Amino acid sequence: SLAGGEYTSGAGATNLTTHDKGGFYHPSMAAALVILDAALSITAPRQVWISTGTRSIDHYVEALCSTHSSDASDLTAVAGLRLLVPGLLQTNSSWGDKKAREECMMGVIESAKALSQGIPMGGSHGIGNQLGPLGMGQGETSCILLPAVAKYNAKYGDTEALRRQEKVLDILWGEERVQELLKSKGF
């Protein structure tokens, strides 16, 4: 999948009785070796591939829009978006495209770097994490919540929040494959 958990020393689990989600962190939980193989990733179910990739996009957007971001975290998030979004669009339209899958996997590494810099995630993650124990997948919650949270922040946030969202738009519009898709949808 494109969740990126293999790049962290943490895990999450839901108590099936209370529906509370808990986090577990320990340095020994990090993988010693991660094998990236585009050919093997073709066996991932489409919904898992796309939804976990969407969650990584959410990581980038919330990192870029965070008032606690840094120049270093912004560079990482931008690099990841530029790899993952076009790659994800390409794999969705051409499932066996190994080059696009490699771009997605490399983009997820950037997502893990952004998260490892301690940038707190925003409302989309906070609300999505509460819905996970109720059976909602994180990729699905990102599709619904990220646009809603961005609209809310644009309306009620300060000018810096709006500037940061405009930066994300500029990045996405700067990617040819993304631009083609948006134009085909009338944006």
SVG drawing of the C-alpha trace seen along z (x, -y; Angstrom):
<svg xmlns="http://www.w3.org/2000/svg" viewBox="-18 -38 36 48">
<polyline fill="none" stroke="black" stroke-width="0.4" points="0.0,0.0 1.0,-3.6 0.3,-4.2 4.0,-4.5 3.8,-2.8 6.9,-0.9 8.9,-4.1 7.8,-4.8 8.4,-3.4 4.8,-3.6 1.5,-1.7 -2.1,-2.2 -4.8,0.2 -8.5,0.0 -10.0,1.5 -12.9,3.4 -14.9,3.1 -14.5,-0.6 -13.7,-1.7 -10.9,-3.8 -7.8,-4.1 -4.5,-3.9 -1.0,-4.6 2.1,-2.5 5.6,-3.8 9.0,-2.2 12.3,-2.5 12.4,1.3 9.2,1.3 10.8,-0.4 11.6,1.8 15.2,2.6 14.7,3.1 12.0,1.9 11.8,3.5 10.1,1.4 9.0,3.5 6.6,1.9 5.7,5.3 4.7,6.7 2.5,3.6 0.3,4.5 -1.3,7.1 -2.6,4.5 -6.3,4.0 -7.1,0.7 -9.1,-0.7 -6.2,-0.1 -3.6,-1.6 -5.7,-4.7 -7.0,-5.3 -3.7,-4.9 -2.1,-7.2 -4.8,-9.7 -4.0,-9.6 -0.4,-10.4 -1.6,-13.4 -3.5,-14.5 -0.2,-14.3 1.5,-16.6 -1.3,-19.1 -1.7,-19.4 2.0,-19.7 2.2,-22.5 -0.8,-24.3 0.4,-23.9 1.4,-27.0 4.1,-24.9 5.8,-23.9 9.4,-24.7 11.3,-25.3 12.6,-21.8 9.2,-20.2 7.8,-22.3 10.5,-21.1 9.8,-17.5 6.0,-17.9 6.4,-19.6 8.8,-16.9 6.3,-14.2 3.3,-15.9 5.1,-16.2 5.9,-12.5 2.8,-11.0 -0.1,-12.9 0.8,-12.4 1.9,-8.8 -1.4,-8.1 -3.4,-9.5 -1.3,-7.5 -1.7,-4.2 -5.4,-4.8 -5.7,-5.1 -3.0,-2.5 -2.9,0.0 0.3,1.8 2.4,-1.3 5.5,-0.4 7.2,-3.8 4.2,-5.5 4.1,-3.0 7.7,-3.7 7.0,-7.4 4.1,-6.8 6.4,-4.7 9.1,-7.3 6.5,-10.0 5.5,-8.1 9.0,-8.1 8.8,-11.9 5.5,-11.8 7.2,-9.8 10.0,-12.4 7.5,-15.2 5.7,-13.4 9.0,-12.5 9.8,-16.3 7.1,-16.6 4.7,-18.8 1.3,-18.4 -1.5,-17.3 -4.7,-19.4 -8.4,-18.9 -8.7,-16.3 -6.4,-13.9 -7.9,-14.7 -11.4,-14.0 -10.4,-11.1 -8.6,-9.4 -11.8,-9.6 -13.8,-8.0 -11.3,-5.2 -12.5,-3.1 -16.0,-3.4 -15.0,-1.6 -14.2,-4.5 -10.9,-4.1 -8.4,-6.9 -8.2,-7.4 -11.9,-7.8 -12.0,-10.2 -9.2,-12.3 -11.3,-12.5 -14.2,-13.9 -12.6,-15.9 -9.5,-17.5 -11.5,-19.7 -14.0,-20.6 -11.3,-21.5 -9.4,-23.5 -12.6,-25.5 -13.2,-26.1 -9.6,-27.2 -9.8,-29.5 -12.9,-31.1 -11.9,-31.5 -8.1,-31.3 -5.7,-34.1 -4.0,-35.4 -1.1,-33.0 -3.4,-30.0 -4.9,-31.2 -1.4,-31.8 -0.3,-28.3 -3.4,-26.8 -2.6,-28.9 0.9,-27.4 -0.6,-23.9 -2.8,-24.9 0.2,-26.3 2.1,-23.1 -0.7,-20.9 -1.5,-23.2 2.2,-23.1 2.0,-19.3 1.0,-18.6 -1.0,-15.4 -2.9,-17.1 -3.5,-20.2 -4.9,-18.0 -7.3,-16.3 -8.5,-19.5 -9.1,-21.1 -11.0,-18.1 -13.3,-18.4 -13.9,-22.1 -11.7,-23.7"/>
</svg>
